[in-house]
Amino acid sequence: MKPYYFMFALLTLIIIGFSPILAQPMMKSEVKTPQIIHISSEAIASKPEPVEIDIKKSTEAQRIEGCKDLCGDGICQEVVCTAIGCPCPETPTSCPQDCNISLPAKAIPPLPVISLPAETKLVIDPAKPELISVNDRAVKFTEMNTTVLPKISVEVETKTLPTKVEIYFDKENKTIRIEHENVSAITREVIKVEEKSIKIETPKRMIEVNVLPSVATQIAISTFPQEIKSTELKIIDEKPVYKIEGVKAGRLLWLVPVNFSVQTYVDAQTENIVRMEKPWWSFLVG
């Protein structure tokens, strides 16, 4: 074999043997296309959209199937929300027994009330733009020049019997109001209503509220007679507590007329009085 044939064969073997190594840097230098995850239009559409509820004058609202017929209760439903569970719109024609009653000049028309089924989950979070959600779906109200949203009526169970409670959000004061038997308490905490119970969110957990505002204020009055001015449900030491502001009027030493304030703190789970704050000389007032 001629020498140059031998050199050619040796060079060929070297190239074949090192070809995987030579190819390796080329594989590392390849530019990979980023992974793209495609989301179908069906998946986007499946995201729950907010539920919109209109608030209209009764003369502009249509009666819808499933509305709550309150004709005959002595209150003309002049402003209603147009959704299932809202009051049916009332006019002098459709409900003359309620709407032909003349209201005082300064009387404020009653707020519309949405009645929710017992199995509904309601959450009101003052910190969220869409602060009300029902069954994990945000609710938007298209309002008619009002700063207070409609009342939401829910059924809750207490230590005695099931009862109706009305909850609504005051946009002007940014507070939630819980009303029962014409007695209300405000709160700035997150409120959840589910399984016929009211719960309030603490920094660590959700705690059930077993005492309604009407019961808490009655406990304060029976413990120390006073005129109730305001009631607030708040979190104190990881517990839901009613702070009840009252005023006591009497005569100091049964001679000098005086007024003084009283703060009563009632545990919203046990009905126990956490503490009561009043002047030290209050025992001298008769």
Sequence and secondary structure as in RCSB ss.txt:
>XXXX:A:sequence
MKPYYFMFALLTLIIIGFSPILAQPMMKSEVKTPQIIHISSEAIASKPEPVEIDIKKSTEAQRIEGCKDLCGDGI
CQEVVCTAIGCPCPETPTSCPQDCNISLPAKAIPPLPVISLPAETKLVIDPAKPELISVNDRAVKFTEMNTTVLP
KISVEVETKTLPTKVEIYFDKENKTIRIEHENVSAITREVIKVEEKSIKIETPKRMIEVNVLPSVATQIAISTFP
QEIKSTELKIIDEKPVYKIEGVKAGRLLWLVPVNFSVQTYVDAQTENIVRMEKPWWSFLVG
>XXXX:A:secstr
  HHHHHHHHHHHHHHHHHHHHHHHHHHT           HHHHHTS   EEEEEEETTT    TT B  TTSS 
   EEEESTTSB    TTT HHHHTS   TT      EEE  TT  EEE TTSSS EEETTEEEEEE SS SB  
EEEEEEE SS EEEEEEEEETTTTEEEEEETTEEEEE S EEEETTEEEEE SS EEEE S HHHHHHHHHHHS 
 EEEEEEEEEETTEEEEEEEEEEEEEETTTEEEEEEEEEEEETTT  EEEEE  GGGGGB 
